[in-house]
Amino acid sequence: MGPGPRRMIRCSVCGHENDDLAVLCVSCKSYLQSKVDTLDLFQTFWTLIISPRTAFRRIALSRHKNYIFLVSSLLGIALAYSVLWFKNLGPSFPNLIILLLSGLLAGPLLGIAFVFLFSAVMILLDRLLGGRATLRTTFGVVAYSAMPIVLSLVLVFPIEVAIFGIDLFDNNPSPLVIKPFIYITLLGFDTLAVLWAWLLLIEGAIVANGFTRARSWELAGLVFLVTVAGVYGLRLL
């Protein structure tokens, strides 16, 4: 595919059009906009709720992508518990405490590795569609896009564990049989968190790559196919 349309910013000094995330004009070297020194975790999360593009623009322009390893680690914990739930591995552990500690210990490394790998995949997809985001910026976008999943880990997962205990990770009997309405409701919140994170990822890619809305939907389709392939691969393991 050919290069996708770019969003541009015009230099107020010489009138030259520059990439909208550029700090210096490529023509006259005048300052176009300031870099963001640091990111505030809670302010960034709130901005992701009310204005995702504004948040991702700040993330892209930040000198230090603060908290991306923290967010990635928390995402990894959520992923670890998701794998344990998806594969019904509860019976493999002597008790719930050991299971939860295993997720806490394995999660951070899993999350950082996952975000790095997913960022590399996103870079390949971005380049396929003519994007120009750097790996560092993409890493920040992928990590912060996971905030809804982190929120679900903090707010929903403890309720699931309190109600179902180790049966949450077992299929004999299934939590769906024990308390079907509560289980489906909580699972619905988890699903909404994943969907929200996916939508944020697309919004972040638009900002980082200068994509138009039409090009972003092409990216959304490719990301969806990659995600489905990953879930199918996990099911086969």
VMD Tcl script that draws the C-alpha trace (Angstrom):
set ca {
  {0.00 0.00 0.00}
  {1.09 3.55 -0.60}
  {1.68 6.06 2.16}
  {-1.39 7.11 4.11}
  {-2.45 10.77 4.34}
  {-0.53 12.79 6.94}
  {-1.84 15.35 9.38}
  {0.28 18.48 9.11}
  {1.12 21.58 11.16}
  {2.06 24.84 9.43}
  {5.06 26.81 10.68}
  {4.01 30.30 11.81}
  {7.41 31.70 10.76}
  {8.03 30.37 7.25}
  {4.70 28.71 6.43}
  {6.24 25.30 5.76}
  {4.00 22.31 6.50}
  {5.44 19.85 8.99}
  {4.39 16.59 10.56}
  {1.87 17.40 13.29}
  {4.07 15.79 15.97}
  {7.21 17.68 14.88}
  {8.80 20.01 17.43}
  {11.08 21.92 15.03}
  {10.24 23.14 11.54}
  {12.24 21.16 8.98}
  {12.65 24.30 6.90}
  {13.60 27.15 9.27}
  {14.16 25.20 12.54}
  {11.66 27.37 14.43}
  {9.83 25.81 17.34}
  {6.42 24.49 16.35}
  {5.36 23.16 19.74}
  {6.88 22.12 23.03}
  {7.74 18.64 24.14}
  {5.90 17.33 27.21}
  {8.45 16.66 29.95}
  {6.50 14.21 32.10}
  {3.16 12.45 32.18}
  {0.89 12.28 35.20}
  {-0.67 8.82 35.45}
  {-4.07 9.82 36.79}
  {-4.36 12.95 34.66}
  {-3.48 10.92 31.57}
  {-6.07 8.28 32.44}
  {-8.75 10.93 32.96}
  {-7.85 12.58 29.64}
  {-8.09 9.17 27.95}
  {-11.70 9.09 29.12}
  {-12.76 12.60 28.09}
  {-10.47 13.22 25.10}
  {-8.43 10.19 23.94}
  {-6.68 12.01 21.09}
  {-5.52 14.78 23.41}
  {-4.11 12.17 25.78}
  {-2.32 10.25 23.04}
  {-0.92 13.46 21.60}
  {0.63 14.24 24.98}
  {1.96 10.68 25.19}
  {3.50 10.98 21.71}
  {5.10 14.36 22.53}
  {6.37 13.37 25.98}
  {10.12 13.16 26.53}
  {9.70 10.45 29.16}
  {6.93 7.91 28.67}
  {6.23 7.78 32.39}
  {4.59 4.75 33.97}
  {4.52 2.63 30.81}
  {6.35 -0.18 32.60}
  {3.99 0.08 35.56}
  {0.92 -0.03 33.32}
  {2.47 -2.86 31.28}
  {3.17 -4.84 34.47}
  {-0.42 -4.42 35.68}
  {-1.67 -5.44 32.24}
  {0.53 -8.52 32.51}
  {-1.05 -9.49 35.82}
  {-4.48 -9.17 34.19}
  {-3.26 -11.28 31.26}
  {-1.83 -13.93 33.58}
  {-5.14 -14.32 35.40}
  {-6.97 -14.29 32.05}
  {-4.86 -17.20 30.82}
  {-5.47 -19.12 34.05}
  {-9.21 -18.48 33.63}
  {-9.29 -19.23 29.89}
  {-7.41 -22.52 30.30}
  {-9.35 -23.52 33.49}
  {-6.10 -24.04 35.39}
  {-7.54 -23.65 38.89}
  {-7.18 -27.39 39.71}
  {-3.44 -27.15 38.94}
  {-2.90 -25.07 42.10}
  {-3.24 -26.28 45.70}
  {-5.26 -23.23 46.74}
  {-6.42 -19.78 45.64}
  {-3.60 -17.92 47.42}
  {-0.91 -19.79 45.47}
  {-2.80 -19.15 42.22}
  {-3.07 -15.41 42.90}
  {0.58 -15.15 43.93}
  {1.62 -16.96 40.75}
  {-0.24 -14.38 38.66}
  {1.31 -11.50 40.60}
  {4.83 -12.88 40.15}
  {4.56 -13.88 36.49}
  {2.42 -10.94 35.40}
  {4.90 -8.02 35.26}
  {7.42 -9.76 33.00}
  {4.60 -11.17 30.87}
  {3.04 -7.71 30.50}
  {6.26 -5.93 29.49}
  {7.08 -8.69 26.99}
  {3.53 -8.60 25.61}
  {3.46 -4.81 25.17}
  {6.87 -4.85 23.47}
  {5.86 -7.68 21.13}
  {2.47 -6.14 20.37}
  {4.17 -2.79 19.72}
  {6.48 -4.47 17.21}
  {3.45 -6.00 15.47}
  {1.72 -2.59 15.47}
  {4.80 -1.00 13.88}
  {4.67 -3.57 11.06}
  {0.95 -2.93 10.52}
  {1.48 0.84 10.68}
  {4.23 0.67 8.08}
  {2.03 -1.48 5.87}
  {-0.51 1.34 5.87}
  {2.05 4.10 5.44}
  {2.39 5.06 9.10}
  {5.47 6.66 10.67}
  {5.15 6.17 14.45}
  {8.36 5.22 16.26}
  {8.64 2.08 18.38}
  {8.99 4.21 21.53}
  {5.81 6.15 20.79}
  {3.95 2.96 19.82}
  {5.08 1.32 23.07}
  {3.54 4.23 24.96}
  {0.33 4.07 22.96}
  {-0.06 0.30 23.46}
  {0.69 0.51 27.19}
  {-1.69 3.39 27.92}
  {-4.40 1.86 25.74}
  {-4.50 -0.98 28.27}
  {-5.71 1.32 31.08}
  {-9.32 0.02 30.90}
  {-8.04 -3.54 31.40}
  {-5.97 -2.35 34.37}
  {-9.10 -0.67 35.73}
  {-11.00 -3.95 35.37}
  {-8.20 -5.75 37.21}
  {-8.46 -3.31 40.12}
  {-12.26 -2.98 40.31}
  {-13.88 -6.10 38.80}
  {-11.40 -8.92 39.38}
  {-11.46 -8.67 43.21}
  {-15.26 -9.00 43.13}
  {-15.00 -12.07 40.88}
  {-12.49 -13.68 43.23}
  {-14.52 -12.78 46.33}
  {-17.67 -14.39 44.89}
  {-16.30 -17.43 43.08}
  {-12.91 -18.09 44.70}
  {-10.81 -20.68 42.92}
  {-13.94 -21.88 41.07}
  {-13.46 -18.82 38.85}
  {-10.54 -20.70 37.27}
  {-12.24 -24.08 37.09}
  {-14.81 -25.64 34.82}
  {-16.01 -28.33 37.21}
  {-18.33 -26.77 38.13}
  {-18.27 -23.70 35.91}
  {-18.90 -20.27 37.52}
  {-21.68 -19.98 34.95}
  {-23.48 -22.81 36.75}
  {-22.81 -21.52 40.27}
  {-24.15 -17.97 39.85}
  {-25.00 -17.40 36.19}
  {-26.41 -13.84 36.37}
  {-23.55 -12.45 38.46}
  {-20.93 -14.26 36.37}
  {-22.32 -13.00 33.05}
  {-22.62 -9.44 34.44}
  {-19.02 -9.38 35.65}
  {-17.81 -11.01 32.45}
  {-19.67 -8.28 30.57}
  {-17.69 -5.60 32.42}
  {-14.45 -7.39 31.50}
  {-15.52 -7.57 27.86}
  {-16.37 -3.86 27.81}
  {-12.93 -3.08 29.24}
  {-11.24 -5.06 26.45}
  {-13.39 -3.36 23.81}
  {-12.62 0.06 25.28}
  {-8.89 -0.74 25.26}
  {-9.12 -1.85 21.62}
  {-10.85 1.40 20.63}
  {-8.22 3.42 22.51}
  {-5.49 1.54 20.67}
  {-6.98 2.58 17.33}
  {-7.32 6.20 18.49}
  {-3.70 6.15 19.63}
  {-2.57 4.78 16.28}
  {-4.43 7.58 14.48}
  {-2.54 10.20 16.49}
  {0.86 8.49 16.37}
  {0.74 7.83 12.62}
  {-1.31 10.77 11.34}
  {-3.91 8.41 9.89}
  {-7.27 9.56 8.60}
  {-10.39 7.90 10.00}
  {-10.73 5.73 6.87}
  {-7.15 4.48 7.15}
  {-7.64 3.84 10.86}
  {-10.46 1.39 10.11}
  {-8.09 -0.56 7.88}
  {-5.70 -0.73 10.82}
  {-8.56 -1.78 13.12}
  {-9.35 -4.69 10.83}
  {-5.74 -5.85 10.78}
  {-5.41 -5.55 14.58}
  {-8.63 -7.53 14.99}
  {-7.29 -10.34 12.80}
  {-4.02 -10.43 14.76}
  {-5.95 -10.54 18.05}
  {-8.21 -13.38 16.86}
  {-5.16 -15.32 15.67}
  {-3.50 -14.83 19.08}
  {-6.57 -16.04 20.99}
  {-6.90 -19.06 18.70}
  {-3.22 -19.86 19.20}
  {-3.66 -19.67 22.99}
  {-6.61 -22.06 22.76}
  {-4.46 -24.61 20.93}
  {-1.73 -24.54 23.60}
}
mol new
graphics top color blue
foreach p $ca { graphics top sphere $p radius 0.5 }
foreach p [lrange $ca 0 end-1] q [lrange $ca 1 end] { graphics top cylinder $p $q radius 0.2 }
display resetview
